[in-house]
Amino acid sequence: MSGNGDGTVSVAASYDVVVIGGGPAGLAGAVALGRSLRTVLVVDAGEPRNAPAAHAHNVLGREGVLPRELLADGRAEAQRYGVQVHEGTVTGAVRTDDGFTVTLADGTTTRARRLLVTTGLRDELPDVPGLAQRWGRDVLHCPFCHGWEVRRQQLVVLGTGPLAAHQAGLFRQLSDDVTLLLHSEHEPAADVMAGLTARGVRVLHGRATAVEVADDAVTGIRLESGELVPAQAVVVATGLDGVSTLPTGLGLEPTELEVGGTVLGRHLAVDGTGATAVPGVWAAGNGANPIPQVVVAAGAHTAALLKPLGLEIPLVAERGYHLQLAAPSIELELPMIYRAGGFALTPMHGGLRLGGTVEIADADAPPNYARAEALWGRAAQLLPSLTVVEKRSWMGSRPALPDSVPAVGLLPRMPRIAVVAGHGHDGMIGGPASGRLAAELLCGATPHIDPRPYRADRFGWGTVLRQAW
Ligand SMILES: Cc1cc2nc3c(=O)[nH]c(=O)nc-3n(C[C@H](O)[C@H](O)[C@H](O)COP(=O)(O)OP(=O)(O)OC[C@H]3O[C@@H](n4cnc5c(N)ncnc54)[C@H](O)[C@@H]3O)c2cc1C
């Protein structure tokens, strides 16, 4: 489709769908929508997450492709089906009677019946001089994206939080020279440390003051003590920000991404179909799901993910009710679970979330807001000081196992892939214990808890998962 010659196109007055963000997720969505005869505008600010990397890996059929080349081809494919791609930034979007009015940074406005938000993620790097300049080259985060490129090299994992030990374990599979440098206060648990050292990972304590570079290559990390920890590549965990580039006006609430009690970032919560809590607005890509893919953590996408893997685990729709308290009278620093009342209070960006009341119901059954009000009643009774100026009910639904507890196992012909399926709010489900159990199965280690209650075949659906015990 012809444009104005500068990446912009003449934006029409209205579309069926405006796709906000033209990375892989947005363009893939646009192709599908274009092929369904929808009128589609993709607005893209042109800063995909993997732009610093020279090549994109694990892209079947295009292994090692240049990231920009992949996107240029994706644009051309979308345009073939009539999709318009416009270079620009969506700054605002507001609901109207028949859809949304979308505003771009240059003042252009258009209308859309539906919105697909695919604005991606921003990686927030630890503040160590020299680190950002090497990001995506020899400062890395993901063993599946770049691990092969640094295989058998001297690797240092910059430990700034709970992910570092996990990264050290993963990169240890690619190199026998891995050092975990504990740069922050966070100290892995004693058994995790023991596991790392048993596998030959060197663990050091020390504050990093600079990433040292010579001849356009990382040579090591300089410590406050003056010592240089030599490295050919540095591994970091980044803060995951999936919300700062969102347009304003839609009321999309960010959800905290928490692992092992640590908030790793913020993203947009979606249900199994990609729907956000705002009717008519869908989200996909890293902005909605920042979790890497090796361990398939269940929840929103369980059914879709398990099916192609040949796993037929029965799932039902589980729904939870949340109340967003925009102006609460009490302030919390950490989530609080009130078992007596069956609810949790979670501090959120700009307010508090009161969540609880899970029910099993048909995915398309109407929301039962009486349950949300009952939730509020219980909370108000237990916490008389909890008053709000504004509150908003939200109902989310996701596929879950009938009893909401996980099934853990290894795939029959892919023993390096563990599947952890299930969802819940307590105990081992979705928490570090299930991740640890999966890791233990992957490594052939003795499980730290008795895994028998979690065998998939306890549901009576044959032997789809190869059990490791
Ligand atoms: C250094 C690095 C290397 C990686 N290497 C690999 C790899 O080898 N293989 C792999 O599979 N994955 C890799 N990844 C992960 C990969 O980058 C992401 O999974 C992928 O980019 C996510 O696609 P997305 O469409 O969700 O977001 P993005 O690719 O980030 O695209 C989002 C797009 O939306 C635009 N945008 C944001 N806000 C707005 C707005 N308000 N208006 C308009 N446009 C907006 C952005 O500018 C961007 O162009 C890597 C990640 C990093 C950080």
The ligand as a MOL file (V3000), in Angstrom:
LIG
                    3D

  0  0  0     0  0            999 V3000
M  V30 BEGIN CTAB
M  V30 COUNTS 53 58 0 0 0
M  V30 BEGIN ATOM
M  V30 1 C 18.0340 -7.8380 23.7060 0
M  V30 2 C 16.8760 -8.7480 23.3880 0
M  V30 3 C 17.0420 -9.7790 22.4840 0
M  V30 4 C 15.9870 -10.6360 22.1920 0
M  V30 5 N 16.1930 -11.6580 21.3370 0
M  V30 6 C 15.1790 -12.5020 21.0430 0
M  V30 7 C 15.3940 -13.6110 20.1800 0
M  V30 8 O 16.5010 -13.8450 19.7040 0
M  V30 9 N 14.3440 -14.4150 19.9300 0
M  V30 10 C 13.1040 -14.1870 20.4840 0
M  V30 11 O 12.1630 -14.9530 20.2030 0
M  V30 12 N 12.8720 -13.1290 21.3010 0
M  V30 13 C 13.8830 -12.3020 21.5900 0
M  V30 14 N 13.6690 -11.2540 22.4570 0
M  V30 15 C 12.3120 -11.0230 22.9530 0
M  V30 16 C 11.5340 -10.2230 21.8780 0
M  V30 17 O 12.1520 -8.9760 21.6890 0
M  V30 18 C 10.1090 -9.9830 22.3290 0
M  V30 19 O 9.5180 -11.2240 22.7080 0
M  V30 20 C 9.2730 -9.3610 21.2110 0
M  V30 21 O 9.8900 -8.1890 20.7420 0
M  V30 22 C 7.8900 -9.0350 21.7420 0
M  V30 23 O 7.1130 -8.5500 20.6910 0
M  V30 24 P 5.9790 -7.4530 20.9470 0
M  V30 25 O 5.3120 -7.2520 19.6460 0
M  V30 26 O 5.1820 -7.8210 22.1270 0
M  V30 27 O 6.7650 -6.1230 21.4000 0
M  V30 28 P 7.8610 -5.2480 20.6640 0
M  V30 29 O 8.6750 -6.0420 19.7260 0
M  V30 30 O 8.5920 -4.5030 21.7270 0
M  V30 31 O 7.0110 -4.2320 19.7970 0
M  V30 32 C 6.2150 -3.2380 20.3870 0
M  V30 33 C 6.1380 -2.0880 19.4090 0
M  V30 34 O 5.1470 -1.1690 19.8740 0
M  V30 35 C 5.6540 0.1470 19.7500 0
M  V30 36 N 4.9260 1.0110 20.6900 0
M  V30 37 C 5.0270 1.0550 22.0450 0
M  V30 38 N 4.1570 1.9720 22.5360 0
M  V30 39 C 3.5180 2.5030 21.4740 0
M  V30 40 C 2.5060 3.4900 21.3480 0
M  V30 41 N 1.9790 4.0940 22.4250 0
M  V30 42 N 2.0810 3.8250 20.0940 0
M  V30 43 C 2.5930 3.1850 19.0030 0
M  V30 44 N 3.5570 2.2340 19.0740 0
M  V30 45 C 3.9950 1.9060 20.2980 0
M  V30 46 C 7.1250 -0.0030 20.0770 0
M  V30 47 O 7.8700 1.1190 19.6180 0
M  V30 48 C 7.4400 -1.2980 19.3190 0
M  V30 49 O 7.7770 -1.0440 17.9810 0
M  V30 50 C 14.7240 -10.4180 22.7910 0
M  V30 51 C 14.5550 -9.3750 23.7140 0
M  V30 52 C 15.6170 -8.5540 24.0140 0
M  V30 53 C 15.4210 -7.4560 25.0260 0
M  V30 END ATOM
M  V30 BEGIN BOND
M  V30 1 1 1 2
M  V30 2 1 2 3
M  V30 3 2 2 52
M  V30 4 2 3 4
M  V30 5 1 4 5
M  V30 6 1 4 50
M  V30 7 2 5 6
M  V30 8 1 6 7
M  V30 9 1 6 13
M  V30 10 2 7 8
M  V30 11 1 7 9
M  V30 12 1 9 10
M  V30 13 2 10 11
M  V30 14 1 10 12
M  V30 15 2 12 13
M  V30 16 1 13 14
M  V30 17 1 14 15
M  V30 18 1 14 50
M  V30 19 1 15 16
M  V30 20 1 16 17
M  V30 21 1 16 18
M  V30 22 1 18 19
M  V30 23 1 18 20
M  V30 24 1 20 21
M  V30 25 1 20 22
M  V30 26 1 22 23
M  V30 27 1 23 24
M  V30 28 2 24 25
M  V30 29 1 24 26
M  V30 30 1 24 27
M  V30 31 1 27 28
M  V30 32 2 28 29
M  V30 33 1 28 30
M  V30 34 1 28 31
M  V30 35 1 31 32
M  V30 36 1 32 33
M  V30 37 1 33 34
M  V30 38 1 33 48
M  V30 39 1 34 35
M  V30 40 1 35 36
M  V30 41 1 35 46
M  V30 42 1 36 37
M  V30 43 1 36 45
M  V30 44 2 37 38
M  V30 45 1 38 39
M  V30 46 1 39 40
M  V30 47 2 39 45
M  V30 48 1 40 41
M  V30 49 2 40 42
M  V30 50 1 42 43
M  V30 51 2 43 44
M  V30 52 1 44 45
M  V30 53 1 46 47
M  V30 54 1 46 48
M  V30 55 1 48 49
M  V30 56 2 50 51
M  V30 57 1 51 52
M  V30 58 1 52 53
M  V30 END BOND
M  V30 END CTAB
M  END
